[in-house]
Amino acid sequence: MKEDMKKELPGFLQDVIKKYPKIWDSFDALGNSISELPGGIDKKSQHLVKLGIAIGAGREGAVHSHTRRAKQAGFTNEQIYHTALLAITTLGWPGAVATLSWIDDELKEIKTKKAA
């Protein structure tokens, strides 16, 4: 992971990385190997897939992180919100709305403007 991306990680995680750098390096290398599989999903789409996984797992911090990464990869706010809305039929309304609120923590669009 690039040093500038490491700075975006929560402070406690940065402390864990400093204390256990070999474990972090192995974890990071595994992630890189998986994302670079020949014939796999393109790098940009991987961001929405990972966001969807975080949503399904109910991991608020991961939803925040993957929302930021999806935005940086060039996805629109609507595409990112759509990812959470797709969860309605699987997680139910409460689960999907919870993840919408986590996404909105990063994008801050639902609280300020209505959708059509």
C-alpha positions as CSV (number, residue, x, y, z in Angstrom):
1,M,0.0,0.0,0.0
2,K,1.3,3.4,-0.9
3,E,2.4,5.6,2.0
4,D,-0.1,8.4,1.3
5,M,-2.9,5.8,1.4
6,K,-1.6,4.5,4.8
7,K,-2.1,8.0,6.2
8,E,-5.9,7.7,5.5
9,L,-6.1,4.6,7.8
10,P,-7.4,5.0,11.3
11,G,-4.8,5.9,13.8
12,F,-5.1,2.7,15.8
13,L,-4.6,0.6,12.7
14,Q,-1.5,2.7,11.8
15,D,-0.2,1.8,15.3
16,V,-0.8,-1.9,14.7
17,I,1.0,-1.7,11.4
18,K,4.0,-0.1,13.0
19,K,4.1,-2.7,15.7
20,Y,3.6,-5.7,13.3
21,P,5.0,-4.5,9.9
22,K,5.7,-8.0,8.6
23,I,2.1,-9.1,9.2
24,W,0.8,-5.9,7.5
25,D,3.2,-6.4,4.5
26,S,1.9,-10.0,4.1
27,F,-1.7,-8.9,4.3
28,D,-1.1,-6.1,1.8
29,A,0.8,-8.4,-0.6
30,L,-2.1,-10.9,-0.4
31,G,-4.6,-8.1,-1.3
32,N,-2.4,-7.0,-4.2
33,S,-2.1,-10.6,-5.5
34,I,-5.9,-11.1,-5.4
35,S,-6.7,-7.8,-7.1
36,E,-4.2,-8.6,-10.0
37,L,-5.5,-12.1,-10.9
38,P,-5.3,-12.6,-14.7
39,G,-8.8,-12.6,-16.2
40,G,-10.3,-11.2,-13.1
41,I,-12.5,-8.1,-12.5
42,D,-11.1,-4.8,-13.6
43,K,-9.5,-2.7,-10.9
44,K,-12.2,0.0,-11.0
45,S,-15.1,-2.4,-10.6
46,Q,-13.3,-4.1,-7.7
47,H,-14.0,-1.0,-5.6
48,L,-17.8,-1.5,-5.9
49,V,-17.5,-5.2,-5.3
50,K,-15.5,-4.6,-2.1
51,L,-18.1,-1.9,-1.1
52,G,-20.8,-4.5,-1.6
53,I,-19.0,-7.0,0.5
54,A,-18.5,-4.5,3.3
55,I,-22.2,-3.6,3.1
56,G,-23.2,-7.3,3.3
57,A,-20.9,-7.9,6.2
58,G,-22.2,-4.9,8.0
59,R,-18.8,-3.4,8.5
60,E,-19.2,0.3,9.0
61,G,-15.5,1.2,8.9
62,A,-15.1,-0.8,5.7
63,V,-18.1,0.8,4.1
64,H,-16.6,4.2,4.9
65,S,-13.2,3.2,3.5
66,H,-14.6,1.6,0.3
67,T,-16.9,4.5,-0.3
68,R,-13.9,6.8,-0.3
69,R,-12.0,4.4,-2.6
70,A,-14.9,4.0,-5.0
71,K,-15.2,7.8,-5.2
72,Q,-11.5,8.2,-5.8
73,A,-11.8,5.5,-8.6
74,G,-14.2,7.7,-10.4
75,F,-17.7,6.3,-9.4
76,T,-20.4,8.9,-9.1
77,N,-22.3,9.4,-5.8
78,E,-25.4,7.9,-7.4
79,Q,-23.5,4.7,-8.4
80,I,-22.1,4.4,-4.9
81,Y,-25.6,4.9,-3.3
82,H,-27.0,2.4,-5.8
83,T,-24.6,-0.2,-4.4
84,A,-26.3,0.1,-1.0
85,L,-29.8,0.3,-2.5
86,L,-29.2,-3.1,-4.2
87,A,-28.9,-4.5,-0.7
88,I,-32.6,-3.8,0.1
89,T,-33.8,-7.2,-1.2
90,T,-31.0,-9.1,0.5
91,L,-30.4,-7.3,3.8
92,G,-33.8,-5.8,4.2
93,W,-34.8,-2.1,4.5
94,P,-33.1,-1.5,7.9
95,G,-29.8,-3.0,6.8
96,A,-29.7,-1.1,3.5
97,V,-30.7,2.2,5.2
98,A,-27.9,1.7,7.8
99,T,-25.4,1.3,5.0
100,L,-26.8,4.3,3.1
101,S,-26.1,6.3,6.3
102,W,-22.6,5.1,6.4
103,I,-22.0,5.9,2.8
104,D,-23.6,9.3,3.4
105,D,-21.1,9.9,6.2
106,E,-18.5,10.2,3.4
107,L,-20.5,11.6,0.5
108,K,-22.9,13.9,2.5
109,E,-25.5,14.1,-0.2
110,I,-28.7,12.5,1.1
111,K,-28.8,14.9,4.1
112,T,-28.5,17.9,1.8
113,K,-30.5,17.1,-1.3
114,K,-33.4,14.9,-2.3
115,A,-33.1,12.3,-5.1
116,A,-35.5,12.6,-8.0
